[in-house]
Amino acid sequence: MAQSNIEQKIRGHLANVQTYTPVEPPELLAQKAGIPESEIIKLNGNENPYGPSPAATEAVSKVPFHIYPDPRQRKIRQALSDYTGADAESIIAGAGADELIDLLFRLFIEPGDRILDFEPTFAMYAFSARVAGGSVQLVQRDELFNIDMDALRDSVDDKTKIVFVSSPNNPTGNLINKQTVEELLDTGLVVVIDEAYYEFCNQTVANLVPNYDNLVVLRTMSKWAGLAGLRVGYGIMNPGLVNHIVDIKSPYNVNVAAEAALLASLEDAPALLDNVAKIVSERDRLQAALEEMAGITPWPSEGNFILCQLANPEEASRVYENLASRGIFVRNFGSERLQDTFRVAIGTPDQTDAFTAALGEILK
Ligand SMILES: Cc1ncc(COP(=O)(O)O)c(C=O)c1O
């Protein structure tokens, strides 16, 4: 092979970038556990156990996908405006909220700029910041995983541009309160409040968008509407900022299947919100069951998942591995603060029963 030193041509900050660890697909998980795919219980991606709306499935099957999608997302933005109450010009959709996280960094971060991240939290913020050439300032949450404003003030400098907060926070499950959001906004930084799990708690700061041009609220169709595999999320922000995102995004970023599924899902929102109610009541049932067990402590959660704390990191990995060998997959984390934990997504009642029965045996 001719040698061109291809490795040396890769941008310095990307050559050895600290990457994101995504969840593996069901077929691989089944292979690892040595059981058929239909028997695995996948509780590692905070996906919706009831799947999408049948209306969305039907709409996707009819999409003429030889035609490009609308780059300005007119129907999507209008439907999301009707659903959220925000103006259509304040809304922009992405291929998942993940794409909007990436686009926000592209818009704001120059090499050397910093982002602030309240640890532990969703790892995509730090990952996308690094890909954009920014550096990541990790500010530890307090012992109850709340945001420490003094620690933030100590950490901000003139290179700090953006602060990201997931609310409810993935994976700890707690919310940020409105007063703290306002304190963050008053710093003048770009404040991104990621409400990916909004429908499970009904707490939002989207109503503050008209008052603050530095506020971005992110949402997704992945969780409440069961569209994770189609990749569609959205942001609510100042219309000027939306226009900048429109200018830099890939023109056809939300594909026609995702568009059709989103429109059908929003029309079928009452049925999907019934599923959300089932998940919330299952979350409360699982929380109560875990509280009864010795050797495990569930953190309270406002999302569709629960962070479970074990005695120590060795015990957490023993439980994780044992669950996996039975075909039950939960999420573990590499970060130091979460080494003695795993996160379990809320499944159907049958899945909860299988999970708690297995856990009971493993912890005995
Ligand atoms: C807090 C948070 N934000 C964003 C996302 C990604 O959402 P999407 O599937 O729309 O990219 C997730 C997914 O787990 C999440 O937990």
The ligand as a Gaussian input file, in Angstrom:
#p B3LYP/6-31G(d) Opt

LIG

0 1
 C      -30.248000      13.821000      28.750000
 C      -30.296000      13.310000      27.359000
 N      -30.249000      14.180000      26.343000
 C      -30.293000      13.765000      25.073000
 C      -30.384000      12.430000      24.766000
 C      -30.337000      12.009000      23.340000
 O      -31.566000      12.149000      22.749000
 P      -31.755000      11.776000      21.225000
 O      -32.106000      10.335000      21.161000
 O      -32.862000      12.672000      20.805000
 O      -30.468000      12.082000      20.512000
 C      -30.427000      11.485000      25.780000
 C      -30.500000      10.061000      25.457000
 O      -30.359000       9.193000      26.256000
 C      -30.382000      11.943000      27.112000
 O      -30.390000      11.087000      28.127000

